[in-house]
């Protein structure tokens, strides 16, 4: 599959004006979590309360013509009850209003997709949180005996423009913060029972 030109360009080198870790620090303050611990210049980890869920978060840059974006990606890992390899992507359906969730399978056994759809849509709390959450990308991968979820939110990111020069952090609202935590714990619950 062909990559977007901007993704290919941003993978080669960091954009001019990129400040590693700055967006992550804005996100740390935005989330207001006591256990937010740095794991490197562009990565951190935090725990979600009683669920025992550990969430890794990292910066990802995306270059465009006279600007770049610094996105934050949330990653969780959940043990799987079965072994295999598969990749899925989730998105919202509906062009104006959200009408549901769409599932795409990118790799793996085709019998897994209907089972995954059922597991994620039958959990009412998770389904509701997914419908409310403003996510840009949501990828679920099965690798050997482990699920890995990569979620990129629309907020928790920074826009950096060169002409005219400005930087703007796009904060997560309180409602989006709660929906994010509900989705991450719900995915742990649903995938753990899958």
N, C-alpha and C positions, 0 to 999 in steps of 0.2 A: 504494500500500500504506500502511496506517495505521501510524504510529509509536506506540511505547509512550508513555504519558503521562509517565513519568519521563524518557525520552529527550528529549521535547519540552520539558519543564520545564528540564532541565539544559542544553539548547542555548541557552536564553534568557539565563541569567546564572549566574555561578559560585556554588556553594552557600556559605552562611555557614560560616566556619571553614576554608575551602579555602586551603591554603598552596602557591602555585605553585612547583614545583621541588623540594619536600621529598621527595616519593615518588621522583622521578627520582634524587635523591642517594642515597636508600636503595638503589635499584636499582643504581646505579653501584658502590657498595660491595659489594652482593650478587653482582654479576657478576664483580668482581675483574679487570676489563680495564684495561690501561694506556692504551689509545687511546680512551677514552670522553671525547668532547669535547662541551661544551655548545654548542647553536646558538641558544639563547634561554631565556627563563624556564621553559618547559615542554617543551623539546625538546633532543635530543642525537643524536650519531651515533657509531658505532664500527665498526671493521673486524674481520672474522673471519679471522685468520691467513693461511694460504697461499692460501685461496680467492679473495682479493681482493674479497670481498663487503663492500659498505658497507651498514650497517643503520641506519636512522633510528628513533628511539624518541621517543614523545611521551606526555604525560599526557592522559587523558580523564576527565572527572568524570561521575558518575551520581548524581543526587539521589533520595533516598527519604524516607519520612516524617520521622523524626527523626535521619536519618543521611545520609551520602553516601559514595560509593566513589571512589577515585582509581585508575583503571586505567592500565596502561602498554600501549601498542600498538607493536609492532615492524613496520616497513615496509621491504620491499626492492623494488627495481625491476630487471627483467631484460629485455633486448632480445628482441623476438619475431621469429620468422622469417616471420610472415604478418601482414597488416594486418586490422583489424576492431575491433569493440567487443563485449564480453561481460562478464558478471559471474557468478561462481560462489561458493557457500558450501560449506564442508566441515564435517562433524560426525561424532561417533562414533555408531555404531549399537549397540543393546543397552541395555536399561534398567538391568540390574544389572551385567553384565559387558560389556566392549567386545567386540563380535563383528565389527566391520569399520568401514569408512568410508562415510559417506553423502555424496552430491554433489547439490547443488541448483543449477539454472541460473536466474538471476534476469533475465537479458537476453542478447541475442545470438543468433547462428545456432545452431539445435538440433544441428547436426552436430558442434559443438565439444565438447559434453559427453562423449560416449563416448570421444573421442580423449583428452580430459584425464584421464578416469578410468583409461584404459589407461596413459598416461604416468606417472601418480602411483602406481599400484598395482604396475606391473611393476618399478619401482625398489625392490628389496627393502629396502635400507638406509633409504630414505625412508619406505616403508610401515611398517616396524618403529618408526621414530622417531615417526611420526604416531600410531601406536597407543598409545605410551607417554606421549606429551606430553599434559598436562592443559590444553588450550586451551579458552577460552570462546568465542571467535569466530575463524574463519579465512576470509578473503575473498580471492578471486583475481579480478583484473580485467584484461581485455585492452583497452587504449586505444590506438588507432592501431597502432603497431608496438612496443608496450611492455607487458610484464606488470607488474602491481603486486600485491604480496601484503601483506595487513594481518592480523597475528596478534596476538590479545589472549590472554595467558596468565592462568590463574587466580591464579598467584603474581605477585610483582612489583607488588603493589597495596597500597593502604592503606584501611582501614575507619575512618571517623570517625563517632562516635556523640555526640549531644548530651545525651541522658538515658538512662542515666547517662553522664557525659562520659568518653570514652576514645578513644584512637587506637591502631591496631595495624597494623604493616606485615606483610604476608604474604610471607615470603621464598620465593625459588626454592630448592629443595633442589639438592644437587650433581647428582643424577640428572636432575632436570628442566632444569637449566641445560645439561647436555650434550645432552639430547634437543632442547632449543630450538635450540641451535647446529647440531645434525645436521639438523633440519627445515629451517632457513633455508638451509643450504648445499645440502641435497638438493633443495629447491624451485628454487634457482638452476640446479642441474644439469639437473633434469627439464624445467623450463620453457624453458631455453636450447636444449634439443634438441627441443622440441615442434614 
